[in-house]
Amino acid sequence: QVQFVESGGGLVQAGGSLRLSCTASGSTASIKAMAWYRQAPGKQRELVAGISNGGYTNYADSVKGRFTISRDNAKNTVYLQMNSLKPEDTAVYYCNSRPYISNYWGKGTLVTVSS
């Protein structure tokens, strides 16, 4: 079993930046690729960005060029640097493995972008 704890969310104006962190604990050796997901009100959860154990990254088209995912394997932590935030980025952000494992969802961290 793995537990993910997300942090770093908050309220920010459009154009601003936030840095999210997610620390994993438990059977972390079983986790290879990691990802950030988000769920906006009334919408399905979607993949935002992923990173392999070797550092290969990929992004949703909606965040390319604005968000950067990174990881510190020694700290079992993955980060999401979010720049040029838009109101449509408002959502609860979660981390999980990729592909995700349903039992591993944490509480997420809320990001609210005001216009």
N, C-alpha and C positions, 0 to 999 in steps of 0.2 A: 504494500500500500504506500502511496505517495500523497503528501499534503502540500498544497500550494497556497502561499499567502501573498496576496497582491497589496501594493501600497503606492502612494504617490499621486492619487487622483485629487481632484479639487475643482474649484470654479476659476475659470480663466476667460479673459476677453478674446474675441476673435483676433487671430494674428499672433497670439501668445504661444507659450511653450510649456510643456510639462514633461517630466521624466518619471515613468512608471518602473517599479521594481517588483520582481516576483522571486521569492525564495522557496525552494523545494526542500522537503525533509522526508525522512522515511527511506524507502527502498529506491533511492535516487539512481542507483547503478542501472536500473532497468529503463531509465529514461534516456533516449538518444536525442531525437529531434524535439525541439520545443517550439511553442508558438503563442502568440497573443491573439485573442479573440475578443469580439465585443458584441454587445446586444443593446440596441437602441430600443426605446419604448415602442411597443407594438410591432417590433420586427424580430426576425429570427436571428440567432447568434451567427456571426460570420467570422471568417478568418481574416485577420488584419496583417499579420506578418509571421514568418516562420524562420527558424535557424537550425541548421543541422549541427551535429556534434563537432563537425569540422569547421563550422563557421559559415557555411553556404547559406545565403539568405534569399527570401522571396517575399513579395509584398502584394497586397491587393492593389488593383489599379487606382483605387480612390485615395490611397495614401502614399503612393510612389513619389519619391522626391521630397516628402515632408516628414516621414517617420523613418526611424532607424532602429532596428533590433540588434541587440548584442547580448553576449553571455559571458559569465565568469564561471567556468566549470569548477574552479577551486572553491567557490563560494556557493555553488549550486543555485546561482542567481541569473535570471534573464532580465534584461532591461528593454524599455521602449521609449526612445527619445522622440517626442512629438513636437514638431515645429509648425508654424503657420496654421494653427488650429482653426477649424471652421465650426460653425454651429452644428453642422451635420455630423461632426465627430462626437457629439454628445452621446454617451452610452456608458454602460457598465463594462469595464475591461477585465478580462480574465486571462490567465495563462493556463496552459495544459500541455501535455505532450502532443506530438503530431504524428499520426492521427490522434485525436483526443480520446481520452478514456473517461467514460461517463462518471465513474465513481471518483474521479480526481478533481472535479470542479470545486474551486474555492468560492469564497464570498464575492470576489471581485473588488474592483475599486471604481468609484463613480467619477467620471469626467464630464463636466458641464461647461460648454463653451457658449458664452453669451455674445449676442450680436451688437 
